Amino acid sequence: MKHSKKILLAASLCLMSFMAGDNTLTKENGVYVIDTTELGKDVEGYNGPTPLKIYINNNKVEKIEALKSFETPKYYVKVKKALLEKWNGLKVKDAKALKVDAVTGATFSSEAVIKNVQLGLDYYESHK
């Protein structure tokens, strides 16, 4: 009996920690928010991961914001200004199909942001 209680307790704790730790898709005031921190943890820009938050309202991309990264600020500002608004206002399926070019001089960072957007939109479609 003691052994089965320990197993049950361990299983319950594992399940609770798994459920509590998944903040990839949340809903705030009717808007879905996809945080790509975990989804894109292996997507490297020039200096590391480039996590994003993607806001989706009524199946349209409302906005995309860059989260803390280690990208060189001088170049990452260019990427954020040139790319993050590209998907705004698009239906998710159209946003997924959008072909976006990298920013000259910041190719690695640009490609990482584009990949994170794709990952986030894919996640939204499969988990909404």
DSSP file with accessible surface (Angstrom, degrees, kcal/mol):
  #  RESIDUE AA STRUCTURE BP1 BP2  ACC     N-H-->O    O-->H-N    N-H-->O    O-->H-N    TCO  KAPPA ALPHA  PHI   PSI    X-CA   Y-CA   Z-CA
    1    1 A M     >        0   0  171      0, 0.0     4,-1.8     0, 0.0     5,-0.2   0.000 360.0 360.0 360.0 -43.1    0.0    0.0    0.0
    2    2 A K  H  >  +     0   0  171      1,-0.2     4,-2.0     2,-0.2     5,-0.2   0.908 360.0  52.5 -60.4 -42.2    2.8    2.5    0.8
    3    3 A H  H  > S+     0   0  135      1,-0.2     4,-2.1     2,-0.2    -1,-0.2   0.920 108.8  48.4 -62.7 -44.5    4.5    1.8   -2.5
    4    4 A S  H  > S+     0   0   67      1,-0.2     4,-2.5     2,-0.2    -1,-0.2   0.861 109.4  53.6 -67.2 -33.2    1.4    2.5   -4.5
    5    5 A K  H  X S+     0   0  131     -4,-1.8     4,-2.7     2,-0.2    -1,-0.2   0.911 108.5  49.8 -66.4 -39.7    0.7    5.8   -2.6
    6    6 A K  H  X S+     0   0  146     -4,-2.0     4,-2.6     2,-0.2    -2,-0.2   0.916 111.9  47.7 -64.6 -41.8    4.2    7.0   -3.4
    7    7 A I  H  X S+     0   0   95     -4,-2.1     4,-2.7     2,-0.2     5,-0.2   0.935 112.8  48.5 -65.0 -43.9    3.8    6.2   -7.1
    8    8 A L  H  X S+     0   0  117     -4,-2.5     4,-2.5     2,-0.2    -2,-0.2   0.921 112.6  48.5 -62.1 -43.4    0.4    7.9   -7.1
    9    9 A L  H  X S+     0   0  107     -4,-2.7     4,-2.5     2,-0.2     5,-0.2   0.938 112.4  48.3 -63.5 -45.1    1.9   11.0   -5.4
   10   10 A A  H  X S+     0   0   54     -4,-2.6     4,-2.4     1,-0.2    -2,-0.2   0.922 112.4  48.9 -62.2 -43.1    4.8   11.1   -7.8
   11   11 A A  H  X S+     0   0   57     -4,-2.7     4,-2.4     1,-0.2    -1,-0.2   0.913 111.4  49.8 -63.5 -42.0    2.5   10.8  -10.8
   12   12 A S  H  X S+     0   0   52     -4,-2.5     4,-2.6    -5,-0.2    -2,-0.2   0.922 111.1  48.6 -63.8 -43.8    0.2   13.5   -9.5
   13   13 A L  H  X S+     0   0   98     -4,-2.5     4,-2.4     2,-0.2     5,-0.2   0.905 111.4  50.3 -64.0 -41.0    3.2   15.9   -8.9
   14   14 A C  H  X S+     0   0   86     -4,-2.4     4,-2.2    -5,-0.2    -2,-0.2   0.938 112.1  47.3 -61.4 -46.3    4.5   15.3  -12.3
   15   15 A L  H  X S+     0   0  102     -4,-2.4     4,-2.6     1,-0.2     5,-0.2   0.925 112.2  49.5 -63.4 -43.5    1.2   15.9  -13.9
   16   16 A M  H  X S+     0   0  120     -4,-2.6     4,-2.5     1,-0.2    -1,-0.2   0.916 111.5  48.2 -63.9 -41.3    0.7   19.1  -11.9
   17   17 A S  H  X S+     0   0   79     -4,-2.4     4,-1.5     2,-0.2    -1,-0.2   0.891 112.1  50.0 -69.2 -34.8    4.1   20.5  -12.8
   18   18 A F  H  X S+     0   0  144     -4,-2.2     4,-0.6    -5,-0.2    -2,-0.2   0.953 113.6  44.9 -66.1 -46.7    3.6   19.7  -16.5
   19   19 A M  H >< S+     0   0  127     -4,-2.6     3,-0.8     1,-0.2    -2,-0.2   0.910 114.3  48.2 -66.1 -39.3    0.2   21.4  -16.6
   20   20 A A  H 3< S+     0   0   75     -4,-2.5    -1,-0.2     1,-0.2    -2,-0.2   0.804 108.3  55.7 -72.4 -27.0    1.4   24.5  -14.6
   21   21 A G  H 3< S+     0   0   56     -4,-1.5     2,-1.3    -5,-0.2    -1,-0.2   0.549  80.8  95.1 -86.7  -6.1    4.5   24.9  -16.8
   22   22 A D    <<  +     0   0   71     -3,-0.8     3,-0.2    -4,-0.6    -1,-0.1  -0.666  33.1 145.8 -92.6  92.9    2.7   25.1  -20.2
   23   23 A N        +     0   0  106     -2,-1.3    12,-0.3     1,-0.1     3,-0.2   0.071  36.0 110.5-107.9  22.2    2.3   28.8  -20.9
   24   24 A T  S    S+     0   0   13      1,-0.2    11,-2.6    10,-0.1     2,-0.5   0.917  85.0  28.7 -64.9 -43.0    2.7   28.5  -24.6
   25   25 A L  E    S+A   34   0A  39      9,-0.2     2,-0.3    -3,-0.2    -1,-0.2  -0.971  75.5 156.7-124.2 118.0   -0.9   29.3  -25.4
   26   26 A T  E     -A   33   0A  46      7,-2.4     7,-2.9    -2,-0.5     2,-0.4  -0.829  33.0-131.0-128.6 171.5   -2.9   31.5  -23.1
   27   27 A K  E     -A   32   0A 123     -2,-0.3     2,-0.5     5,-0.2     5,-0.2  -0.993  20.3-178.2-130.1 124.6   -6.0   33.7  -23.5
   28   28 A E  E >  S-A   31   0A  86      3,-3.0     3,-2.1    -2,-0.4    -2,-0.0  -0.980  73.6 -23.6-125.3 116.4   -6.1   37.3  -22.2
   29   29 A N  T 3  S-     0   0  169     -2,-0.5    -1,-0.1     1,-0.3     3,-0.1   0.876 128.1 -48.4  51.8  42.4   -9.3   39.3  -22.6
   30   30 A G  T 3  S+     0   0   43      1,-0.2     2,-0.5    27,-0.0    28,-0.4   0.449 116.6 114.8  82.0  -1.8  -10.5   37.1  -25.5
   31   31 A V  E <   -A   28   0A  17     -3,-2.1    -3,-3.0    26,-0.1     2,-0.3  -0.894  63.3-133.6-105.7 128.5   -7.1   37.3  -27.3
   32   32 A Y  E     -AB  27  56A  60     24,-2.6    24,-3.0    -2,-0.5     2,-0.5  -0.626  20.1-161.6 -76.4 138.1   -5.0   34.2  -27.7
   33   33 A V  E     -AB  26  55A   1     -7,-2.9    -7,-2.4    -2,-0.3     2,-0.6  -0.987   3.9-163.5-125.3 121.2   -1.3   34.7  -26.9
   34   34 A I  E     -AB  25  54A   0     20,-2.7    20,-2.6    -2,-0.5     2,-0.6  -0.924   3.2-161.5-106.1 122.1    1.3   32.3  -28.1
   35   35 A D  E     - B   0  53A  35    -11,-2.6     4,-0.5    -2,-0.6     3,-0.5  -0.916   2.5-166.1-102.8 117.5    4.7   32.6  -26.3
   36   36 A T     >  +     0   0    0     16,-2.8     4,-3.1    -2,-0.6    17,-0.1   0.311  57.5 109.1 -89.7  12.0    7.4   30.9  -28.5
   37   37 A T  T  4 S+     0   0   61     15,-0.3    -1,-0.2     1,-0.2    16,-0.0   0.925  93.0  26.1 -53.9 -49.3    9.9   30.8  -25.7
   38   38 A E  T >4 S+     0   0  111     -3,-0.5     3,-1.2     2,-0.2     4,-0.2   0.887 121.7  54.6 -81.8 -41.2    9.7   27.0  -25.4
   39   39 A L  T 34 S+     0   0   52     -4,-0.5     3,-0.3     1,-0.3    -2,-0.2   0.902 119.5  32.9 -57.2 -44.2    8.5   26.3  -28.9
   40   40 A G  T >< S+     0   0    2     -4,-3.1     3,-1.9     1,-0.2    10,-0.3   0.110  77.7 119.6-103.3  22.6   11.5   28.1  -30.4
   41   41 A K  T <  S+     0   0  104     -3,-1.2    -1,-0.2     1,-0.3    -2,-0.1   0.781  83.3  44.4 -62.3 -22.1   14.1   27.4  -27.8
   42   42 A D  T 3  S+     0   0  137     -3,-0.3     2,-0.8    -4,-0.2    -1,-0.3   0.397  88.3 100.6-100.3   2.2   16.2   25.6  -30.5
   43   43 A V    <   -     0   0   23     -3,-1.9     7,-0.6    69,-0.1     2,-0.4  -0.806  63.8-158.7 -89.3 110.3   15.7   28.4  -33.1
   44   44 A E  B     -E   49   0B 116     -2,-0.8    -2,-0.1     5,-0.2    68,-0.1  -0.775  16.1-171.4 -99.3 132.6   18.9   30.4  -33.0
   45   45 A G        -     0   0    9      3,-3.5    64,-0.2    -2,-0.4    -1,-0.1   0.100  61.5 -66.0 -86.0-147.8   19.3   33.9  -34.2
   46   46 A Y  S    S+     0   0  152      1,-0.2    25,-0.1    60,-0.1    -2,-0.0   0.896 135.9  19.7 -73.2 -37.7   22.9   35.4  -34.3
   47   47 A N  S    S-     0   0   73      1,-0.3    -1,-0.2     2,-0.1    -3,-0.0   0.157 128.5 -63.0-118.9  15.6   23.4   35.3  -30.5
   48   48 A G  S    S-     0   0    4     -3,-0.1    -3,-3.5    21,-0.1    -1,-0.3  -0.865  86.4  -6.3 137.1-167.7   20.7   32.8  -29.4
   49   49 A P  B     -E   44   0B  45      0, 0.0    21,-0.6     0, 0.0    22,-0.2  -0.182  45.7-154.2 -62.6 152.8   17.0   32.2  -29.3
   50   50 A T        -     0   0    0     -7,-0.6    19,-0.1   -10,-0.3    66,-0.1  -0.637  19.2-167.4-127.4  71.2   14.6   35.0  -30.4
   51   51 A P        -     0   0   14      0, 0.0    16,-2.6     0, 0.0     2,-0.3  -0.246   5.6-171.2 -66.5 151.4   11.3   34.4  -28.5
   52   52 A L  E     - C   0  66A   0     14,-0.2   -16,-2.8    64,-0.1     2,-0.5  -0.906  23.3-135.6-134.0 162.8    8.1   36.2  -29.4
   53   53 A K  E     -BC  35  65A  52     12,-2.6    12,-2.7    -2,-0.3     2,-0.5  -0.996  21.5-162.1-118.0 128.3    4.6   36.7  -28.2
   54   54 A I  E     -BC  34  64A   0    -20,-2.6   -20,-2.7    -2,-0.5     2,-0.5  -0.956   3.8-154.9-113.3 124.2    2.0   36.4  -31.0
   55   55 A Y  E     -BC  33  63A  26      8,-3.0     7,-3.5    -2,-0.5     8,-1.2  -0.881  11.6-173.4-102.7 124.8   -1.4   37.9  -30.3
   56   56 A I  E     +BC  32  61A   0    -24,-3.0   -24,-2.6    -2,-0.5     2,-0.4  -0.980   5.8 177.9-125.1 125.4   -4.4   36.5  -32.2
   57   57 A N  E >  S- C   0  60A  52      3,-2.5     3,-1.3    -2,-0.5   -26,-0.1  -0.994  73.8  -8.2-128.1 126.8   -7.9   37.9  -32.1
   58   58 A N  T 3  S-     0   0  144     -2,-0.4    -1,-0.2   -28,-0.4     3,-0.1   0.895 129.1 -57.2  53.9  41.6  -10.8   36.5  -34.1
   59   59 A N  T 3  S+     0   0   57      1,-0.2    33,-2.1    -3,-0.1     2,-0.4   0.718 117.5 110.3  64.0  22.5   -8.4   34.2  -36.0
   60   60 A K  E <  S-CD  57  91A 100     -3,-1.3    -3,-2.5    31,-0.3     2,-0.4  -0.979  77.6-109.0-124.9 144.6   -6.3   37.2  -37.1
   61   61 A V  E     -C   56   0A   2     29,-2.8    28,-3.6    -2,-0.4    -5,-0.3  -0.571  33.5-179.1 -71.1 120.7   -2.8   38.2  -36.0
   62   62 A E  E     -     0   0A  88     -7,-3.5     2,-0.3    -2,-0.4    -1,-0.2   0.876  60.6 -31.8 -87.7 -47.6   -3.2   41.3  -33.9
   63   63 A K  E     -C   55   0A  89     -8,-1.2    -8,-3.0    25,-0.1     2,-0.4  -0.976  47.0-139.9-165.6 162.1    0.4   42.0  -33.2
   64   64 A I  E     -C   54   0A  12     -2,-0.3     2,-0.4    20,-0.2   -10,-0.2  -0.999  19.5-169.2-129.7 131.7    3.7   40.3  -32.6
   65   65 A E  E     -C   53   0A  66    -12,-2.7   -12,-2.6    -2,-0.4     2,-0.3  -0.967  20.6-124.5-124.9 142.1    6.2   41.4  -29.9
   66   66 A A  E     -C   52   0A  27     -2,-0.4   -14,-0.2   -14,-0.2     2,-0.2  -0.634  24.0-151.3 -80.0 136.6    9.8   40.4  -29.4
   67   67 A L        -     0   0   39    -16,-2.6    -1,-0.0    -2,-0.3   -14,-0.0  -0.482  45.2 -54.7 -96.2 177.1   10.7   39.1  -25.9
   68   68 A K        +     0   0  166     -2,-0.2     2,-0.3   -18,-0.1    -1,-0.2  -0.233  69.0 159.1 -56.4 131.6   14.1   39.3  -24.3
   69   69 A S        -     0   0   23      2,-0.1   -19,-0.1   -19,-0.1   -21,-0.1  -0.880  49.2-119.4-143.1 177.2   16.9   38.0  -26.4
   70   70 A F        +     0   0  145    -21,-0.6   -20,-0.1    -2,-0.3    -2,-0.1   0.133  64.8 132.2-108.2  18.8   20.6   38.3  -26.7
   71   71 A E  S    S-     0   0    9    -22,-0.2    -2,-0.1     1,-0.1     3,-0.0  -0.353  75.0 -89.5 -67.3 151.9   20.6   39.6  -30.2
   72   72 A T    >>  -     0   0   53      1,-0.2     4,-2.9     2,-0.1     3,-0.9  -0.489  37.2-139.1 -64.0 118.6   22.8   42.7  -30.9
   73   73 A P  H 3> S+     0   0   99      0, 0.0     4,-2.4     0, 0.0     5,-0.2   0.864  97.5  58.7 -51.7 -42.7   20.4   45.6  -30.2
   74   74 A K  H 3> S+     0   0  139      1,-0.2     4,-0.6     2,-0.2    -2,-0.1   0.881 117.3  32.4 -56.4 -40.7   21.6   47.7  -33.1
   75   75 A Y  H <> S+     0   0   88     -3,-0.9     4,-1.8     2,-0.2    -1,-0.2   0.845 114.5  57.6 -87.1 -35.1   20.6   44.9  -35.6
   76   76 A Y  H  X S+     0   0    9     -4,-2.9     4,-2.9     1,-0.2     5,-0.2   0.854  99.9  59.4 -68.2 -30.9   17.6   43.5  -33.7
   77   77 A V  H  X S+     0   0   63     -4,-2.4     4,-2.6    -5,-0.3    -1,-0.2   0.926 105.4  50.0 -60.6 -41.4   15.9   46.9  -33.8
   78   78 A K  H  X S+     0   0  103     -4,-0.6     4,-2.3    -5,-0.2    -2,-0.2   0.915 111.2  48.7 -62.2 -43.3   16.1   46.8  -37.6
   79   79 A V  H  X>S+     0   0    0     -4,-1.8     4,-2.8     2,-0.2     5,-0.6   0.941 112.2  47.9 -62.6 -48.0   14.6   43.3  -37.6
   80   80 A K  H  X5S+     0   0   82     -4,-2.9     4,-1.2     1,-0.2     5,-0.4   0.927 114.5  45.8 -61.4 -43.7   11.8   44.2  -35.2
   81   81 A K  H  <5S+     0   0  171     -4,-2.6     4,-0.3    -5,-0.2    -1,-0.2   0.888 119.9  39.8 -67.1 -38.7   10.9   47.4  -37.2
   82   82 A A  H  <5S+     0   0   46     -4,-2.3    -2,-0.2    -5,-0.2    -1,-0.2   0.814 128.5  23.1 -82.1 -30.3   11.0   45.6  -40.6
   83   83 A L  H ><5S+     0   0    2     -4,-2.8     3,-2.0    -5,-0.2     4,-0.4   0.837  98.9  72.5-108.6 -41.6    9.4   42.3  -39.7
   84   84 A L  T 3<<S+     0   0   15     -4,-1.2     3,-0.4    -5,-0.6   -20,-0.2   0.784 102.0  46.8 -59.6 -27.1    7.1   42.2  -36.7
   85   85 A E  T >  S+     0   0  146     -5,-0.4     3,-0.9    -4,-0.3    -1,-0.3   0.568  86.8  90.8 -89.3  -6.7    4.2   44.2  -38.3
   86   86 A K  T <  S+     0   0  118     -3,-2.0    -1,-0.2     1,-0.2    -2,-0.2   0.822  92.5  41.1 -56.9 -34.8    4.3   42.1  -41.6
   87   87 A W  T >  S+     0   0    0     -4,-0.4     3,-1.9    -3,-0.4   -26,-0.3   0.576  84.9 124.3 -93.3 -10.5    1.7   39.6  -40.2
   88   88 A N  T <  S+     0   0   58     -3,-0.9   -26,-0.2     1,-0.3     3,-0.1  -0.237  79.5  10.3 -57.5 133.4   -0.6   42.2  -38.5
   89   89 A G  T 3  S+     0   0   50    -28,-3.6     2,-0.3     1,-0.3    -1,-0.3   0.334  97.4 125.9  84.1  -7.4   -4.2   42.0  -39.6
   90   90 A L    <   -     0   0   52     -3,-1.9   -29,-2.8   -29,-0.2    -1,-0.3  -0.620  67.0-111.5 -86.5 143.8   -3.8   38.7  -41.5
   91   91 A K  B  >  -D   60   0A 108     -2,-0.3     4,-3.0   -31,-0.2     3,-0.3  -0.390  37.2-109.4 -61.9 150.9   -5.9   35.7  -41.0
   92   92 A V  H  > S+     0   0    0    -33,-2.1     4,-2.6     1,-0.2     5,-0.2   0.906 118.8  50.5 -55.3 -44.7   -3.8   32.9  -39.4
   93   93 A K  H  > S+     0   0  136    -34,-0.2     4,-1.3     1,-0.2    -1,-0.2   0.892 113.8  45.5 -63.7 -36.4   -3.8   30.8  -42.6
   94   94 A D  H  > S+     0   0   74     -3,-0.3     4,-1.0     2,-0.2    -1,-0.2   0.883 111.4  52.6 -72.3 -36.8   -2.7   33.8  -44.7
   95   95 A A  H  < S+     0   0    0     -4,-3.0     3,-0.5     1,-0.2    -2,-0.2   0.897 107.8  52.0 -64.3 -38.7   -0.1   34.7  -42.2
   96   96 A K  H  < S+     0   0   55     -4,-2.6    -1,-0.2    -5,-0.2    -2,-0.2   0.850 111.5  47.0 -65.7 -32.8    1.3   31.2  -42.3
   97   97 A A  H  < S+     0   0   65     -4,-1.3    -1,-0.2    -5,-0.2    -2,-0.2   0.624  85.6 116.0 -84.8 -12.5    1.5   31.4  -46.1
   98   98 A L     <  -     0   0   60     -4,-1.0     2,-0.6    -3,-0.5   -11,-0.0  -0.344  58.2-145.5 -63.6 129.6    3.2   34.8  -46.1
   99   99 A K        -     0   0  183     -2,-0.1     2,-0.4     2,-0.0    -1,-0.1  -0.876  20.6-172.5 -96.9 119.2    6.7   34.8  -47.6
  100  100 A V        -     0   0   23     -2,-0.6     2,-0.2    14,-0.0   -17,-0.0  -0.947  15.5-135.4-118.3 132.7    8.9   37.3  -45.7
  101  101 A D        -     0   0  142     -2,-0.4     3,-0.0     1,-0.1     2,-0.0  -0.606  25.8-109.4 -85.3 148.9   12.4   38.3  -46.7
  102  102 A A        -     0   0   36     -2,-0.2     2,-0.4     1,-0.1     5,-0.2  -0.311  35.9-102.3 -70.4 156.0   15.2   38.6  -44.1
  103  103 A V    >   -     0   0   24      3,-0.4     3,-2.3     4,-0.1     7,-0.2  -0.687  40.9-109.3 -81.3 129.0   16.6   42.0  -43.2
  104  104 A T  T 3  S+     0   0  133     -2,-0.4    -1,-0.1     1,-0.3    -3,-0.0  -0.349 104.7  18.7 -59.8 131.2   19.9   42.7  -45.0
  105  105 A G  T 3  S+     0   0   56     -2,-0.1    -1,-0.3    -3,-0.0     3,-0.1   0.339 123.1  61.1  89.2  -7.9   22.7   42.7  -42.4
  106  106 A A    <>  +     0   0    7     -3,-2.3     4,-2.5     1,-0.1    -3,-0.4  -0.240  59.3 140.2-141.2  46.2   20.6   40.8  -39.9
  107  107 A T  H  > S+     0   0   64      2,-0.2     4,-2.9     1,-0.2     5,-0.2   0.913  70.9  48.3 -62.0 -48.3   19.9   37.5  -41.7
  108  108 A F  H  > S+     0   0  123      1,-0.2     4,-2.0     2,-0.2    -1,-0.2   0.931 115.1  45.2 -62.0 -44.7   20.2   35.1  -38.8
  109  109 A S  H  > S+     0   0    6      2,-0.2     4,-2.3     1,-0.2    -1,-0.2   0.923 114.2  49.8 -64.2 -43.5   18.1   37.2  -36.5
  110  110 A S  H  X S+     0   0    0     -4,-2.5     4,-2.7    -7,-0.2    -2,-0.2   0.933 110.5  48.7 -60.8 -48.2   15.5   37.7  -39.2
  111  111 A E  H  X S+     0   0  107     -4,-2.9     4,-2.4     1,-0.2    -1,-0.2   0.876 110.6  51.7 -63.0 -35.4   15.3   34.0  -40.1
  112  112 A A  H  X S+     0   0    3     -4,-2.0     4,-2.5    -5,-0.2    -1,-0.2   0.913 110.4  48.0 -67.5 -41.8   14.9   33.1  -36.4
  113  113 A V  H  X S+     0   0    0     -4,-2.3     4,-2.4     2,-0.2    -2,-0.2   0.946 112.4  49.1 -63.3 -46.2   12.0   35.6  -36.0
  114  114 A I  H  X S+     0   0   33     -4,-2.7     4,-2.3     1,-0.2    -2,-0.2   0.926 112.0  48.5 -59.6 -44.2   10.3   34.2  -39.1
  115  115 A K  H  X S+     0   0  109     -4,-2.4     4,-2.7     1,-0.2    -1,-0.2   0.906 110.1  51.8 -64.6 -40.3   10.7   30.6  -37.9
  116  116 A N  H  X S+     0   0    0     -4,-2.5     4,-2.6     2,-0.2    -1,-0.2   0.891 108.1  51.5 -64.3 -38.5    9.3   31.6  -34.5
  117  117 A V  H  X S+     0   0    0     -4,-2.4     4,-2.7     2,-0.2     5,-0.2   0.950 111.1  48.1 -62.2 -46.6    6.3   33.2  -36.1
  118  118 A Q  H  X S+     0   0   43     -4,-2.3     4,-2.6     1,-0.2    -2,-0.2   0.929 112.4  48.5 -59.3 -46.6    5.7   30.0  -38.1
  119  119 A L  H  X S+     0   0   42     -4,-2.7     4,-2.5     1,-0.2    -1,-0.2   0.916 112.7  48.6 -59.5 -44.4    6.1   27.8  -35.0
  120  120 A G  H  X S+     0   0    0     -4,-2.6     4,-2.5     2,-0.2    -2,-0.2   0.913 112.3  47.0 -64.3 -42.6    3.7   30.0  -33.1
  121  121 A L  H  X S+     0   0    0     -4,-2.7     4,-2.3     2,-0.2    -2,-0.2   0.904 112.5  50.1 -67.8 -39.8    1.0   30.0  -35.8
  122  122 A D  H  X S+     0   0   68     -4,-2.6     4,-1.9    -5,-0.2    -2,-0.2   0.926 111.4  49.3 -61.4 -44.0    1.3   26.3  -36.2
  123  123 A Y  H  X S+     0   0   34     -4,-2.5     4,-1.4    -5,-0.2    -2,-0.2   0.921 109.6  51.8 -62.7 -44.2    0.9   25.8  -32.5
  124  124 A Y  H >X S+     0   0    8     -4,-2.5     4,-1.7     1,-0.2     3,-0.6   0.941 109.1  50.1 -57.6 -48.6   -2.1   28.1  -32.4
  125  125 A E  H 3< S+     0   0   72     -4,-2.3    -1,-0.2     1,-0.2    -2,-0.2   0.856 115.4  42.3 -61.3 -35.7   -3.8   26.2  -35.2
  126  126 A S  H 3< S+     0   0   86     -4,-1.9    -1,-0.2    -5,-0.2    -2,-0.2   0.617 125.2  32.5 -89.4  -8.6   -3.3   22.8  -33.5
  127  127 A H  H <<        0   0   97     -4,-1.4    -2,-0.2    -3,-0.6    -3,-0.2   0.405 360.0 360.0-126.8   0.4   -4.1   23.9  -29.9
  128  128 A K     <        0   0  121     -4,-1.7    -3,-0.0    -5,-0.2    -4,-0.0  -0.154 360.0 360.0 -68.1 360.0   -6.8   26.6  -30.1
